[in-house]
Structure formats: C-alpha cells, structure tokens
Amino acid sequence: MSPDDVPIAEMQTPLARRVDIVLRPISHPEFGEIRIESDLFAVGRAETPFASARAEVVAELSRRHARIFFEHGVAYIADLDSKNGTTVNGVEVRQKPHPLHNGDEIRFASVLAYRVELMPCVAPPAPQSIVVTLTPERDDLDLQPIVITGFPFLISKADDTFARYKGTYPHQVNYVSRRHAHIFLRDGDVFVEDLGSTNGTFVGGKRLDESALALRDGETLAFGGNHFVYRAEVRRGPVADPTVTKMKAGGESTERSAEAKAEPSAQPAQPAIDPERTTFVGTAHSFLDIFCVDPALKQEDEVNPDASQAQALKHEAKPRHRRTGDRFTRFVSELSEALGGSGELDLRRWGRWGGAALAALGVLVMALYVRNAPQRDIHALLDAGRYASATETADRYLARHPGDAAFQAAGTEALMKAMVPEWLAAVKAQEFDRAHSIVAGMKTLAQHNADAQPLVAEIGWMGDLEAYWAARGGAEAPIRLFKDEPVISSLVERWNDDPDPNQHALDRIASFVPEFAASYGDTLSHLRKLESDDSVYGAAAERLKTAIDKALSDDRLESLPALLDDYSERYPRLTGFDSVRSDLRQYQQIESDARAGNTQAVAAELKQLRFATPPFQARVAKLEKLATSSSASHGAGASAEASSSADTASHETGDGHDARPSP
C-alpha cells in the first residue's frame, strides 16, 4: 500500500516521518524483506542483514556502500562512493542523494536488487530530548565545550565549531575533514559514524571502521588525532521546549532555560560549563549534506602522522615558538618558489643579491597594494557597516571583473547584510508585494555576481512559499482541487530538485544575517507540511484528473458522480468538488442537446460556457466540433427530407400537369 492509500486519520500525525521503507527482494529472496523503521539505514557487507549472508553473495558490496535515510519526511538513498555503485530504476546514484518513491527498484553493485514499498509507520518513535555534551579533555588548548541538542550533527572543518580554531591551530583543524563524521540518533540511542575521513574518528582510543558505533556516556571521542579530544556526556529527558536555546551567529547560545540550567544530573560531576565559552548546537544538520560525496574536497585534508590507534589519546606537545629568523627564512623560501625558483635558500647568494631582491620585493608589494585597493575599500565599507555602499561598489567592480571570486564573496556578504533584514521585516508584516520588490532589487544588484545569485533565488523561493502559506491560511487549511496542488507541487519541486545546495544557500544567508535563521526554520517547517500534502492530496487530485480525462475521452460519464462522492469522503481537506459536478452537468447537457440536433440551444450554451476545472476546459473544442457536426448532420437530414417529399409529389402527378380526369 502506498502512502497515498493510508487512511486520512493516520496521515494527520504530526510526525515528519509517517512511513517506513520496506525493501522487498528481487534478486535474492533468501534475505527476506527489510523493513526500515529508523531515520538512517546502513548498507554494506559488514552491516545487518548483509553481514550474515554468504560471502560470495555480498562480495561486490563495499563495506561502506550506501545509506537510506529520511529528510523532511522524504526518503532518500545515497551512494558512499562505493566501488560497484548503486542504481535507482537503472540510473546510477553518484555524489548526490536520490529520492525514493513507491515502486522504485534499487540495486547495490548490480547484484542485490530490491523493490521499494512505502508503508505506514508500525510504531512511530516517542519523542524524547537527548543532549550530548562534548567536554575537551585538555584545558590548555582553549577548546570550547560543545552542547548538541539537534541531530544529526556533522563534524566538519568547514563548520564554525572547528573552523574557529584555524588561526591558532591551522594544521590540527585541517586534520579534520569537510565531511569527517556525524553524530546521530537511532532507536533512541546516540551513534557516531566516521564518513571516510582522512585521519579517522576515535572512540575510547580505537579508530572507527566503516560501521557506526553507539556513543556511551563517559567515553572519549577524538577527531583527526590527538588534538580535538572530548569526553562525551549523554543525557536523556522529556521533549524540550523549542525555545530553550536561542541561537546567535556561529551557533553560540545567548540564552538557556532555567530548567536546563537547574536540571539535576545523575552523571559523574563534569567541569562547569561557561555559557559564554560554549558552542551550543541546536539546529540539526541535513543528512542530504552529510551523505553528499565530493571526492575533490578530500584533497584539501592534511594527513596527520599522529592519527593512529596507539597515539589517538596522547596529549600532544605544546607548540614550539619559532624564532623570527625561522619565519623570515621560510618566507623568503616561499617567495622564491612563488617566483619560479626552487624554494631552497642559499644564504651566501642571498647576501650578494639581497639588495636587488629587496628592491624587487618592494615593487611587488607596491603592485599588490595598488591591485588590492578595491578589496580593501569594500572590506572597509563592510567593517563600517555601510552595506548598501559596499553592495554598489561590488556591483560596479564585478561588472568589469566578473570572475573575481574574492570580490564576489565580499559582494554577497554586503548584499545579504544590506537587504535581507528589510526583506525579513516585509515577510513578517505579510507585505509580500514589498518583499517581492526587494528580491527584484537584489537580483539587479547580483546580476554580475554568480556567487550571490543562488542565495537571492533561495530568498525568492522562501518569499513565494511564505506568501502562499499566508494566503492559504495555515497548516490545516482546505486544499482547492486543481488550484492549490499545482502551486504546492511547484514549491516542493523547487526545493527537491537540488535540496543540498538549497540547504547550503540558506545556511550561508543565516551566517551573514543571524536573524534570518528563525524565518528559515519556519519556512522549512511549512515545506515539510506541503511535502506531506503533495504526497497525499496532490497525488489524489492527479489520480482524479486522470480518471475524469479517461471518462471524457471514452464518453463514459455515468461513473463520475460516484467517483466524485468517493473522493470527497476519502479526502475531506480537498474542496472544489461542486465545481467539478457543475462542469459535468454543463458538459452532459451540451452533449445531449448537440446529439439531439438542438442547434439553437447548443449555440446559446456554448456562448455562455465557463468551465471552472481543467479536465472540462480541455474539452471545449470537442464540444464545439460536436455541435458543428451535429448542425451539419441535422441540416443535411432536413434537406434530404424536403427532397424526398418533392419526389413523392412529382411521382404522384406524372409530368407535373393536373391529373384530374376530363369530363
């Protein structure tokens, strides 16, 4: 049974995930069906149930082959750069997760094939609050504790949680991969999984293999070696008030609830956490981002020679203080290499040619200073908070130098900071025409900035969705048949066509304008509801339209009244059935008059005809053709009848003279 066949009472549950995935075997029935009841399911030869199969059956599977997961109530499959690949309906899944639908056929390594069936949840998980606190093992590195309340949580050197240390510990940060590991919930437990990172993830001093491992309270957790090492505390409780943690830029908390502060803990005493020196993570990352594979980005990671099982939890030596002379030598060597030299410094030659080199260096520095003047100007404007001027400066410069990536990034920041607050105010006031005008202005200012254009498009999509949501009247508002579902489908498709870049764009906007995060969160909540409506009511409306089209094409309209009654009972939030019934009555009347040859009545009816629904609007030409052919047939019939009467009269009178007898 598909999700669309689930009774409406079951579909009203507020949970984001209303269905389980059932994988029915096609190629190897001995596996039996696999029912996926959690938000994340691992596919690999070391994972259940594949680990128990005969070796020759799963030999083609990679150890980390694929993952099936739910995001915003939608099911996806992601290939994890496996050796032999994953396909959906014969199409290869690479790098980007692929949505799953009822009836899809998925294949792992071309040998294990399953049919996807979406079924109502057997037992929806009870909501609970889980908080994971990661306390640094060393207090001399000035690392911040991390408090995680939103799952999944991605460990990434690109995230501010770790990127904030680039200035003080650049190598250690670069030992962390962009997609290093993630912490997620499964069946009420906390798990950590390495994502194929360069330098590994360690739990209790042991490097994780390809499978996720449950994270227990009190265990040590390290990323990339022996620098980012934490002691994990796992606490459970009732569902938390979503207003417990307020976020500001960089994911840091500005306020925590009194209940959270005063909550007693049965765990061993932990070092006191300073709210001003703690990273609070209340917003979950996206599985779509976590399981997107980009092999090129892995090349940016450094290899940490200390990232081994034996050394994972040793305290590293404090950084040595390099002498100024060492820095100068390294600088000159790097300058030599940049100018085409070997990079090796010969001090005797440097003594002979030092003066000339310094002169050349002075010229180079002056040239760079002049060349970088526009960048300094825009950054000075940004620092001064003159975002509108910075935006205009960026637009003028990029009109002449469209490929300058650094200037594009600065221009994007200026544009977002200059105009997003005004857009947010317009949306909050439900002044959507003004919000639309602001987006139009942003598009004009971003016409030369390829970096800003996707962000502006994302804001435009948000504005369209929020305008529709407000006009519609909220989550449980009726859905107008043949009017609302095309709008809903369009809004959902614009997100699902490429959800990962969409998520990245929204995250970037929030990093520039922190208050944007609240509006962004509201929009994604509304999107989840629209996705549910699209999968249930949109699919129902499409099936009804197909049935009406077929009945009209086959001239079998007698079954339509009962079909309309059935749909109106099964889908109580669908409205507009009266318009369909009215169109059906008009159509049947015109068709009946046309077949009866009542041309005057048909002409009058066609003149006043105003069908309200697409299936009948598409049949106006057919009715006009029917009326024309009926009129012609009727006219020909009348002429034939008149001719027949004349022939009869002529036959009766012979040559046409009076046939009366002579006296």
C-alpha positions as MATLAB code, in Angstrom:
seq = 'MSPDDVPIAEMQTPLARRVDIVLRPISHPEFGEIRIESDLFAVGRAETPFASARAEVVAELSRRHARIFFEHGVAYIADLDSKNGTTVNGVEVRQKPHPLHNGDEIRFASVLAYRVELMPCVAPPAPQSIVVTLTPERDDLDLQPIVITGFPFLISKADDTFARYKGTYPHQVNYVSRRHAHIFLRDGDVFVEDLGSTNGTFVGGKRLDESALALRDGETLAFGGNHFVYRAEVRRGPVADPTVTKMKAGGESTERSAEAKAEPSAQPAQPAIDPERTTFVGTAHSFLDIFCVDPALKQEDEVNPDASQAQALKHEAKPRHRRTGDRFTRFVSELSEALGGSGELDLRRWGRWGGAALAALGVLVMALYVRNAPQRDIHALLDAGRYASATETADRYLARHPGDAAFQAAGTEALMKAMVPEWLAAVKAQEFDRAHSIVAGMKTLAQHNADAQPLVAEIGWMGDLEAYWAARGGAEAPIRLFKDEPVISSLVERWNDDPDPNQHALDRIASFVPEFAASYGDTLSHLRKLESDDSVYGAAAERLKTAIDKALSDDRLESLPALLDDYSERYPRLTGFDSVRSDLRQYQQIESDARAGNTQAVAAELKQLRFATPPFQARVAKLEKLATSSSASHGAGASAEASSSADTASHETGDGHDARPSP';
ca = [
       0.000    0.000    0.000;
       1.368    3.381   -0.963;
       1.382    6.385    1.394;
      -1.465    7.844   -0.620;
      -3.654    4.875    0.316;
      -3.136    5.400    4.051;
      -6.414    6.427    5.738;
      -6.607   10.147    6.334;
      -6.795    9.683   10.112;
      -3.374    8.048   10.025;
      -1.907   10.725    7.767;
      -2.742   13.506   10.222;
       0.017   12.506   12.677;
       2.325   15.486   13.258;
       5.490   13.413   12.909;
       7.680   14.396    9.986;
       8.125   10.746    9.016;
       4.835    8.952    8.501;
       6.056    5.937    6.558;
       8.559    3.122    6.850;
      10.502    1.772    3.888;
      10.081   -1.907    3.068;
      12.687   -3.394    0.708;
      11.276   -6.485   -0.987;
      13.995   -8.684   -2.509;
      14.047   -9.208   -6.260;
      17.343  -10.973   -6.815;
      17.997  -12.861   -3.536;
      14.763  -13.896   -1.799;
      16.740  -15.619    0.969;
      17.386  -12.193    2.514;
      13.701  -11.667    3.091;
      12.153   -8.226    3.207;
      13.958   -5.440    5.051;
      11.782   -3.002    6.964;
      13.479    0.323    7.711;
      11.842    1.929   10.752;
      14.625    4.362   11.702;
      15.699    7.608   10.041;
      19.002    6.091    8.850;
      19.802    2.623    7.454;
      23.305    1.462    6.545;
      24.047   -0.719    3.514;
      27.399   -2.523    3.464;
      28.804   -6.012    3.633;
      29.568   -5.585    7.346;
      26.064   -4.251    8.135;
      22.922   -6.133    9.176;
      21.465   -8.145    7.404;
      24.195   -8.335    4.753;
      26.935   -9.369    7.200;
      25.218  -12.734    7.791;
      24.959  -13.598    4.077;
      27.242  -15.932    2.208;
      30.491  -14.231    1.273;
      30.017  -14.811   -2.457;
      26.613  -13.070   -2.365;
      27.872   -9.809   -0.825;
      31.386   -9.858   -2.275;
      30.551   -6.996   -4.640;
      29.246   -4.786   -1.828;
      31.610   -2.214   -0.343;
      31.977   -2.062    3.432;
      30.542    1.474    3.307;
      28.293    1.080    0.293;
      25.162    3.224    0.683;
      22.794    4.829    3.170;
      18.993    5.127    3.105;
      17.568    7.944    5.193;
      14.654   10.300    5.735;
      14.939   14.085    5.398;
      11.883   16.327    5.968;
       9.656   13.254    5.655;
      11.088   12.263    2.252;
      13.072    9.043    1.726;
      16.483    9.213    0.013;
      19.271    6.847   -0.952;
      22.917    7.941   -1.130;
      25.850    6.014   -2.565;
      29.015    6.427   -0.477;
      31.470    6.355   -3.353;
      31.172    2.564   -3.450;
      33.345    0.530   -5.790;
      30.496   -1.077   -7.748;
      27.817    1.583   -7.464;
      24.136    1.950   -6.615;
      21.241    2.473   -9.054;
      17.602    3.574   -8.799;
      15.456    2.361  -11.707;
      18.641    1.787  -13.682;
      20.014    5.300  -13.074;
      23.321    5.455  -11.238;
      23.389    7.321   -7.920;
      26.625    9.260   -7.598;
      27.630   12.059   -5.225;
      24.085   13.392   -4.774;
      21.317   11.548   -2.813;
      18.357   10.340   -4.870;
      14.728   10.499   -3.575;
      12.885    7.187   -3.291;
       9.294    6.593   -4.327;
       6.858    3.733   -4.019;
       7.688    1.032   -6.585;
      11.285    2.112   -7.282;
      13.814   -0.633   -7.979;
      17.176   -0.181   -6.283;
      20.313   -2.224   -6.927;
      23.514   -2.432   -4.939;
      26.577   -3.426   -7.001;
      24.179   -4.721   -9.689;
      23.746   -7.981   -7.761;
      21.342   -7.162   -4.921;
      18.011   -5.811   -6.179;
      15.029   -4.653   -4.115;
      11.611   -3.151   -4.772;
      10.798   -0.111   -2.611;
       7.467   -0.061   -0.839;
       6.414    2.791    1.444;
       4.226    1.628    4.325;
       2.606    3.436    7.256;
       4.800    3.525   10.357;
       4.238    0.488   12.572;
       5.188    2.274   15.781;
       6.229    5.926   15.439;
       9.086    6.654   17.868;
       8.146    8.522   21.019;
       9.692   11.986   21.039;
      12.412   12.499   23.609;
      15.109   15.008   24.380;
      18.725   13.862   24.121;
      21.610   16.194   24.890;
      25.214   15.267   24.118;
      27.886   17.394   25.782;
      31.447   17.095   24.492;
      33.902   18.456   27.065;
      37.522   18.947   25.906;
      39.938   16.527   27.569;
      42.616   19.235   27.781;
      42.084   22.659   29.238;
      45.342   24.144   27.947;
      44.226   24.254   24.291;
      41.408   26.765   24.845;
      38.868   24.497   23.138;
      35.196   25.198   23.758;
      32.787   22.535   25.071;
      30.121   21.521   22.544;
      26.488   21.011   23.610;
      24.464   19.198   20.929;
      20.655   19.184   21.041;
      19.974   18.950   17.288;
      20.709   15.743   15.379;
      22.317   14.740   13.099;
      25.428   16.799   13.881;
      28.155   16.926   11.231;
      31.797   17.108   12.310;
      33.380   19.352    9.680;
      36.372   21.638    9.464;
      34.172   23.997    7.417;
      31.710   24.403   10.296;
      32.404   27.222   12.755;
      32.502   24.712   15.625;
      36.002   23.728   14.426;
      36.834   26.431   11.861;
      37.088   28.986   14.705;
      40.462   27.459   15.618;
      42.074   27.955   12.182;
      44.008   30.975   13.369;
      45.596   29.245   16.367;
      45.775   25.607   15.217;
      45.628   25.570   11.393;
      47.176   22.117   10.939;
      45.031   20.496   13.594;
      41.886   21.955   12.016;
      42.981   20.668    8.626;
      43.349   17.181   10.102;
      39.544   17.294   10.341;
      37.816   16.563    7.014;
      34.966   18.553    5.497;
      32.753   15.509    5.997;
      34.612   13.898    8.856;
      31.974   12.159   10.998;
      28.429   12.627   12.212;
      26.591   12.051   15.469;
      23.001   10.889   15.024;
      20.119    9.172   16.800;
      18.899    5.664   16.045;
      16.230    3.843   18.035;
      16.709    6.241   20.936;
      20.486    5.815   21.161;
      23.317    8.134   20.173;
      25.635    6.855   17.444;
      28.808    8.208   15.884;
      29.930    7.243   12.385;
      33.114    8.134   10.544;
      32.435    9.337    6.994;
      35.621    8.023    5.435;
      37.718   10.845    6.895;
      41.416   11.109    6.093;
      42.616   10.916    9.689;
      39.868    8.972   11.378;
      37.456    9.157   14.306;
      38.342    7.501   17.604;
      36.036    6.253   20.359;
      37.741    5.104   23.529;
      41.103    5.237   21.751;
      40.016    2.883   18.976;
      39.640    4.077   15.394;
      36.162    3.508   13.990;
      35.794    1.245   10.996;
      33.052    1.570    8.386;
      30.157    0.972   10.811;
      28.515    3.370   13.242;
      29.147    2.821   16.954;
      26.891    3.660   19.881;
      28.324    6.536   21.915;
      28.147    5.774   25.618;
      28.173    8.250   28.442;
      31.695    8.975   29.670;
      33.556    7.720   26.580;
      36.295    9.701   24.889;
      35.722   10.894   21.347;
      38.514   12.252   19.106;
      38.520   13.643   15.577;
      41.594   13.510   13.358;
      44.150   12.616   16.013;
      45.040   13.787   19.488;
      44.066   17.469   19.432;
      40.255   17.544   19.231;
      39.626   15.033   22.030;
      36.449   15.218   24.111;
      34.711   13.405   26.950;
      31.092   12.623   25.992;
      28.152   13.083   28.333;
      24.782   11.721   27.126;
      21.634   12.850   28.910;
      18.010   11.929   28.203;
      14.816   13.592   29.244;
      11.315   14.633   28.115;
      10.810   16.644   24.948;
      12.399   20.052   25.446;
      10.726   23.358   24.840;
      11.987   24.524   21.417;
      12.604   27.962   22.929;
      15.151   26.577   25.412;
      18.137   27.645   23.327;
      18.333   30.835   21.340;
      20.993   30.957   18.686;
      23.269   33.706   17.533;
      25.911   33.827   14.814;
      28.353   30.955   14.852;
      25.927   28.623   16.626;
      26.613   30.059   20.114;
      23.829   30.308   22.654;
      22.627   33.629   24.030;
      20.070   32.193   26.452;
      19.257   28.861   28.075;
      16.130   27.958   30.007;
      16.118   28.000   33.787;
      15.008   24.357   33.705;
      18.048   23.403   31.646;
      20.351   25.294   33.994;
      18.847   23.825   37.122;
      18.341   20.266   35.831;
      19.971   17.799   38.244;
      22.257   15.220   36.717;
      22.824   11.672   37.814;
      26.046   11.595   35.821;
      29.511   11.986   37.336;
      30.499   15.555   38.040;
      31.664   17.415   34.949;
      33.676   20.614   34.752;
      31.464   23.666   34.961;
      30.467   24.946   31.528;
      30.658   28.658   30.908;
      27.719   29.636   28.630;
      29.862   32.361   27.091;
      32.591   29.849   26.236;
      30.433   27.011   24.952;
      29.238   26.105   21.465;
      25.523   25.263   21.611;
      24.289   23.326   18.567;
      20.500   23.445   18.484;
      19.901   23.182   14.743;
      20.341   19.799   13.097;
      22.482   19.379   10.030;
      20.996   17.763    6.948;
      21.531   14.113    6.004;
      21.491   15.420    2.417;
      24.660   17.363    3.171;
      26.233   14.619    5.249;
      25.922   11.987    2.523;
      26.817   14.124   -0.490;
      30.126   12.801   -1.808;
      32.625   15.255   -3.296;
      35.964   13.458   -3.753;
      37.710   16.658   -4.867;
      37.242   18.292   -1.477;
      39.024   15.445    0.288;
      42.261   16.566   -1.331;
      42.286   19.599    0.965;
      42.794   17.460    4.048;
      46.255   17.017    5.513;
      47.493   13.621    6.598;
      48.162   13.540   10.325;
      51.046   11.157   11.087;
      49.906   11.014   14.708;
      46.399    9.815   13.849;
      46.900    6.201   14.913;
      45.200    3.942   17.397;
      48.142    3.955   19.785;
      48.573    7.718   19.820;
      44.987    8.904   19.474;
      44.558    9.943   23.090;
      48.107   11.058   23.984;
      48.496   14.694   24.871;
      50.325   16.482   22.131;
      53.376   18.594   22.921;
      52.829   22.290   23.249;
      53.604   24.180   20.031;
      57.205   25.295   19.740;
      57.831   29.015   19.473;
      59.629   29.548   16.222;
      62.308   32.178   16.057;
      61.806   35.244   13.911;
      64.717   34.177   11.777;
      62.968   30.880   11.018;
      59.876   32.743    9.866;
      61.926   35.061    7.675;
      63.804   32.135    6.110;
      60.557   30.326    5.397;
      59.029   33.474    3.919;
      61.960   34.048    1.548;
      61.922   30.373    0.516;
      58.198   30.514   -0.256;
      58.679   33.776   -2.157;
      61.456   32.162   -4.202;
      59.226   29.234   -5.052;
      56.322   31.504   -5.958;
      58.567   33.432   -8.359;
      59.668   30.252  -10.091;
      62.718   29.317   -8.005;
      63.488   26.089   -6.208;
      62.330   27.303   -2.833;
      65.743   26.486   -1.293;
      67.601   29.409    0.267;
      71.353   29.896   -0.299;
      72.425   32.424    2.355;
      75.662   33.348    0.548;
      73.824   34.156   -2.667;
      71.216   35.973   -0.599;
      73.995   38.206    0.769;
      75.172   39.096   -2.751;
      71.744   39.577   -4.261;
      69.820   40.634   -1.182;
      69.636   44.317   -2.147;
      68.228   43.598   -5.602;
      65.793   41.084   -4.164;
      64.577   43.596   -1.601;
      64.055   46.185   -4.322;
      62.110   43.691   -6.419;
      60.126   42.719   -3.357;
      59.301   46.374   -2.711;
      58.000   46.779   -6.276;
      55.961   43.586   -5.911;
      54.470   44.728   -2.618;
      53.541   48.118   -4.098;
      51.904   46.466   -7.119;
      49.922   44.147   -4.879;
      48.914   47.089   -2.693;
      47.536   49.023   -5.662;
      45.912   45.955   -7.131;
      44.149   45.094   -3.875;
      42.819   48.601   -3.300;
      39.213   47.696   -4.345;
      39.217   44.742   -1.937;
      40.405   46.990    0.866;
      37.713   49.515    0.030;
      34.859   47.023    0.150;
      36.133   45.415    3.338;
      36.449   48.857    4.922;
      32.809   49.519    3.999;
      31.782   46.163    5.458;
      33.686   46.830    8.658;
      31.981   50.220    8.942;
      28.546   48.643    8.466;
      27.928   50.555    5.218;
      26.451   47.524    3.489;
      24.455   49.341    0.805;
      27.561   51.237   -0.359;
      29.586   48.019   -0.281;
      26.934   46.321   -2.423;
      27.045   49.065   -5.049;
      30.863   49.041   -5.027;
      30.870   45.288   -5.586;
      28.368   45.528   -8.440;
      30.418   48.180  -10.253;
      33.662   46.258   -9.805;
      32.181   42.883  -10.844;
      30.657   44.445  -13.954;
      34.269   44.943  -15.110;
      35.834   41.877  -13.416;
      33.080   39.219  -13.279;
      35.414   36.350  -12.401;
      36.919   37.770   -9.201;
      35.893   35.119   -6.630;
      37.133   37.087   -3.607;
      35.150   40.150   -4.627;
      32.089   38.013   -5.341;
      32.206   36.644   -1.788;
      32.531   40.136   -0.302;
      29.740   41.406   -2.549;
      27.496   38.535   -1.475;
      28.063   39.337    2.186;
      27.334   43.023    1.580;
      24.153   42.284   -0.395;
      22.776   39.906    2.231;
      23.507   42.264    5.116;
      22.107   45.254    3.239;
      18.776   43.826    2.083;
      17.831   40.630    3.915;
      16.800   42.450    7.148;
      14.397   44.624    5.138;
      13.042   41.529    3.369;
      12.539   39.780    6.710;
      10.557   42.753    8.014;
       8.325   42.714    4.926;
       7.646   38.965    5.232;
       6.928   39.267    8.971;
       4.412   42.021    8.201;
       2.979   39.836    5.393;
       3.712   42.601    2.897;
       4.604   40.131    0.188;
       4.448   42.608   -2.698;
       7.125   44.661   -0.939;
       9.130   41.502   -0.252;
       8.895   40.611   -3.952;
      10.149   44.078   -4.919;
      13.108   43.720   -2.545;
      14.039   40.404   -4.172;
      13.788   42.030   -7.597;
      16.224   44.711   -6.429;
      18.572   42.040   -5.091;
      18.510   40.273   -8.457;
      19.535   43.503  -10.160;
      22.419   44.051   -7.748;
      23.506   40.410   -8.140;
      23.399   40.325  -11.937;
      27.215   40.356  -12.116;
      27.758   38.193   -9.026;
      27.426   34.459   -9.724;
      28.116   33.712   -6.057;
      25.131   35.756   -4.818;
      22.590   34.648   -7.422;
      21.720   31.249   -5.850;
      21.193   32.934   -2.483;
      18.867   35.526   -3.997;
      16.941   32.747   -5.774;
      16.581   30.943   -2.436;
      15.164   34.078   -0.799;
      12.726   34.442   -3.699;
      11.573   30.845   -3.213;
      11.104   31.444    0.508;
       9.034   34.545   -0.232;
       6.819   32.636   -2.684;
       6.287   29.821   -0.183;
       5.504   32.160    2.713;
       3.111   34.213    0.550;
       1.246   31.051   -0.430;
       1.247   29.800    3.161;
      -0.265   33.048    4.433;
      -2.868   33.187    1.655;
      -3.765   29.549    2.189;
      -4.479   30.079    5.893;
      -2.128   27.727    7.720;
      -1.351   24.054    8.033;
      -4.848   22.578    8.091;
      -6.464   24.906    5.546;
      -8.540   23.262    2.789;
      -6.817   22.382   -0.471;
      -8.706   23.626   -3.516;
      -8.924   20.949   -6.181;
      -6.952   21.749   -9.359;
      -5.870   25.120   -7.912;
      -3.705   24.544   -4.850;
      -1.939   21.306   -5.707;
      -0.077   22.726   -8.778;
       1.267   25.547   -6.576;
       2.229   23.118   -3.811;
       3.909   20.778   -6.283;
       5.888   23.641   -7.826;
       7.151   24.904   -4.452;
       8.126   21.401   -3.315;
       9.842   20.552   -6.604;
      11.914   23.745   -6.499;
      13.380   22.502   -3.220;
      13.653   18.795   -4.045;
      15.269   19.338   -7.440;
      18.533   20.043   -5.587;
      17.994   20.127   -1.806;
      21.654   20.073   -0.787;
      22.665   23.358   -2.500;
      19.397   24.863   -1.281;
      20.296   23.964    2.299;
      23.819   25.369    1.849;
      22.432   28.630    0.459;
      20.073   29.108    3.398;
      22.860   28.312    5.864;
      25.102   30.917    4.210;
      22.418   33.588    4.410;
      21.931   32.822    8.107;
      25.695   33.133    8.672;
      25.534   36.706    7.292;
      22.216   37.668    8.919;
      21.650   35.599   12.096;
      18.015   36.679   12.498;
      17.322   35.001    9.149;
      17.641   31.578   10.861;
      14.214   31.856   12.551;
      12.427   32.645    9.276;
      14.402   29.944    7.516;
      13.334   27.415   10.178;
       9.672   28.426    9.803;
       9.863   28.006    6.038;
      11.336   24.510    6.296;
       8.555   23.575    8.745;
       5.985   24.831    6.257;
       7.801   22.964    3.474;
       7.513   19.672    5.368;
       3.753   20.151    5.634;
       3.470   20.994    1.948;
       5.522   17.901    1.081;
       3.043   15.808    3.050;
       0.086   17.500    1.324;
       1.724   16.994   -2.058;
       2.282   13.277   -1.454;
      -1.308   12.706   -0.238;
      -3.696   15.289   -1.647;
      -1.662   16.240   -4.690;
      -1.413   12.594   -5.718;
      -5.139   12.122   -5.108;
      -6.026   15.139   -7.252;
      -3.771   13.878  -10.050;
      -5.440   10.458   -9.988;
      -8.877   12.054  -10.040;
      -7.934   14.237  -13.014;
      -6.650   11.168  -14.882;
      -9.928    9.313  -14.200;
     -12.021   12.278  -15.414;
      -9.884   12.639  -18.567;
     -10.334    8.959  -19.369;
     -14.096    9.109  -18.810;
     -14.386   12.135  -21.111;
     -12.220   10.522  -23.784;
     -14.237    7.276  -23.671;
     -17.617    9.085  -23.396;
     -18.371    7.098  -20.241;
     -19.530    9.791  -17.831;
     -22.035    7.752  -15.849;
     -19.391    6.628  -13.311;
     -18.103   10.121  -12.484;
     -20.724   11.207   -9.883;
     -19.981    8.176   -7.696;
     -16.218    8.702   -8.130;
     -16.505   12.332   -7.028;
     -18.521   11.319   -3.954;
     -15.913    8.720   -3.038;
     -13.009   11.177   -3.281;
     -14.814   13.880   -1.321;
     -15.345   11.398    1.533;
     -11.816    9.963    1.497;
     -10.048   13.330    1.281;
     -12.020   15.763    3.477;
      -9.493   18.602    3.088;
      -9.952   18.602   -0.679;
     -12.528   21.177   -1.756;
     -13.883   22.175   -5.165;
     -15.904   19.052   -5.949;
     -19.019   21.187   -6.517;
     -17.233   22.954   -9.381;
     -16.412   19.602  -10.969;
     -20.029   18.440  -10.596;
     -21.285   21.703  -12.130;
     -18.900   21.325  -15.086;
     -20.047   17.715  -15.535;
     -23.724   18.778  -15.668;
     -22.974   21.509  -18.231;
     -20.934   19.139  -20.333;
     -23.637   16.444  -20.330;
     -26.362   18.986  -21.198;
     -24.463   20.445  -24.163;
     -23.541   16.978  -25.376;
     -27.177   15.836  -25.101;
     -28.524   18.900  -26.972;
     -25.867   18.512  -29.682;
     -26.722   14.872  -30.279;
     -30.435   15.751  -30.393;
     -29.754   18.403  -33.023;
     -30.939   21.271  -30.845;
     -28.527   23.689  -32.507;
     -30.015   26.883  -31.123;
     -29.768   25.628  -27.534;
     -26.184   24.394  -28.111;
     -25.143   27.740  -29.590;
     -26.576   29.619  -26.603;
     -24.958   27.214  -24.136;
     -21.528   27.451  -25.789;
     -21.753   31.236  -25.810;
     -22.266   31.311  -22.032;
     -19.994   28.366  -21.254;
     -17.428   28.902  -18.472;
     -15.916   25.639  -17.289;
     -14.119   26.010  -13.930;
     -11.909   22.908  -13.921;
      -9.034   21.866  -16.239;
     -10.415   18.468  -17.383;
     -13.530   20.104  -18.803;
     -11.776   23.254  -20.023;
      -9.673   20.989  -22.235;
     -12.867   19.613  -23.870;
     -14.395   22.896  -25.099;
     -13.042   22.371  -28.624;
     -14.510   18.854  -28.657;
     -17.959   20.215  -27.742;
     -17.749   22.901  -30.440;
     -16.782   20.292  -33.033;
     -19.621   18.054  -31.883;
     -22.075   20.950  -32.146;
     -20.839   21.818  -35.670;
     -21.050   18.249  -36.954;
     -24.464   17.807  -35.352;
     -25.706   21.005  -37.010;
     -24.414   19.929  -40.397;
     -25.911   16.472  -39.978;
     -29.229   17.955  -38.949;
     -29.201   20.355  -41.939;
     -28.398   17.564  -44.342;
     -31.178   15.480  -42.836;
     -33.687   18.302  -43.293;
     -32.671   18.803  -46.946;
     -32.983   15.098  -47.615;
     -36.444   15.055  -46.081;
     -37.577   18.014  -48.219;
     -36.189   16.401  -51.384;
     -37.946   13.155  -50.563;
     -41.279   14.967  -50.202;
     -40.828   16.695  -53.579;
     -40.031   13.414  -55.298;
     -43.128   11.854  -53.847;
     -45.303   14.707  -55.126;
     -43.749   14.518  -58.596;
     -44.352   10.785  -58.772;
     -47.990   11.259  -57.926;
     -48.565   13.892  -60.708;
     -46.629   12.276  -63.524;
     -45.276   15.098  -65.760;
     -46.460   17.668  -63.321;
     -49.774   18.537  -65.150;
     -53.056   18.350  -63.397;
     -54.085   14.695  -63.315;
     -57.778   15.330  -62.936;
     -59.946   13.213  -65.395;
     -61.526   15.007  -68.336;
     -65.272   15.465  -68.217;
];
